[in-house]
Amino acid sequence: MTEMELDYRAYCNYCPGFCCYRLEGSTLYLDAVDINRLARHFNISDGEARRRFIEGRNTFKVRSDGSCIFLLKGKSYQRCGVHAARPRQCREFPYDQPCPYLHRQDLLAKIFPKVKADLAVN
């Protein structure tokens, strides 16, 4: 199997959720389909999903540490609380590319302390 044939998402299976933290300048873009999927997951209206979970027009709210509100704290993997209803951008990441958090030391240096603190919760 060549590097071009690799499914880079396979590496996500045991990831502690590096991409679930908002870094300065990054945005998770949600569209109407994503919001509707989330609303159906919780059996609420799209408007109620927007009110509860969306910041501004197009991204999830985050906690004070920058983590997604659906990130399950204290777990080392399978940390998404809405995995079946996650947005398209989350489903497609890392876009058939190597995970940038594993290949860029600058990103890993910003994210790893946050993940480490979350894992220390339990």
C-alpha positions in Angstrom: 0.0 0.0 0.0 1.4 3.4 -1.0 1.1 6.5 1.0 -1.4 7.8 -1.5 -3.6 4.8 -0.8 -3.6 5.1 3.0 -6.8 6.0 4.8 -5.4 8.6 7.2 -8.7 8.5 9.2 -7.8 5.0 10.5 -5.3 6.8 12.8 -8.2 8.6 14.4 -9.5 5.5 16.1 -7.2 5.9 19.2 -6.6 9.6 19.0 -7.4 11.5 22.2 -9.2 14.2 20.1 -6.5 16.6 19.1 -8.8 18.2 16.5 -11.6 18.7 19.1 -9.9 21.8 20.5 -10.3 25.2 18.8 -7.0 26.9 18.2 -6.8 30.6 17.6 -7.8 31.4 14.0 -9.6 28.0 13.4 -13.3 27.5 12.9 -15.5 24.4 12.6 -17.9 25.3 9.8 -21.4 23.8 10.2 -24.0 23.9 7.5 -27.7 23.4 7.7 -27.4 19.6 7.1 -25.0 19.3 10.0 -27.3 21.3 12.3 -30.3 19.2 11.2 -28.4 16.0 11.8 -27.5 17.2 15.3 -31.1 18.3 16.0 -32.4 14.8 15.0 -29.8 13.2 17.2 -31.2 15.0 20.2 -34.8 15.0 18.9 -35.1 18.8 19.0 -35.8 21.4 16.4 -33.0 22.9 14.3 -33.6 26.2 16.0 -33.2 24.7 19.4 -30.0 22.9 18.3 -28.7 26.3 17.1 -29.6 27.9 20.4 -28.1 25.2 22.6 -25.0 24.3 20.7 -24.0 26.9 18.0 -21.8 29.9 18.5 -22.3 32.7 16.0 -23.7 31.3 12.8 -21.6 28.3 12.0 -19.6 26.7 14.8 -20.0 24.7 18.0 -19.7 26.4 21.3 -16.5 25.5 23.1 -15.5 25.3 26.8 -13.1 27.7 28.4 -10.2 25.4 27.5 -11.2 25.6 23.8 -12.6 22.0 23.7 -15.8 21.2 21.8 -18.8 21.0 24.1 -19.4 17.4 22.9 -15.9 16.2 23.8 -16.2 13.6 26.6 -13.7 14.5 29.3 -11.5 12.0 31.1 -11.5 9.4 28.3 -8.4 8.5 26.3 -10.2 7.7 23.0 -13.8 7.6 21.5 -14.3 11.0 23.1 -17.0 12.4 20.8 -20.3 12.5 22.5 -22.2 13.0 19.2 -20.0 10.8 17.0 -23.0 9.5 14.9 -24.2 13.1 14.4 -20.9 14.8 14.0 -20.6 17.5 11.3 -19.2 16.8 7.8 -16.0 18.7 8.6 -15.3 16.3 11.5 -16.3 13.2 9.4 -13.9 14.1 6.7 -10.9 15.3 8.8 -8.0 14.9 8.0 -9.1 15.1 4.4 -7.0 12.1 3.2 -3.9 13.8 4.5 -1.6 13.0 7.4 -3.0 14.4 10.7 -1.5 17.8 11.1 -1.4 17.4 14.9 1.0 14.4 14.5 3.1 16.0 11.8 3.4 19.6 13.0 5.3 20.1 16.3 3.9 23.6 16.7 0.3 22.4 16.6 1.0 19.4 18.9 2.8 21.7 21.4 -0.4 23.8 21.6 -2.9 20.9 21.8 -1.1 18.2 23.9 -1.2 20.1 27.2 -5.0 20.6 26.8 -5.5 16.9 26.1 -3.2 15.9 28.9 -5.1 18.1 31.4 -8.4 16.6 30.2 -7.1 13.0 30.7 -6.0 13.9 34.2 -9.6 14.7 35.2 -10.3 11.1 36.3 
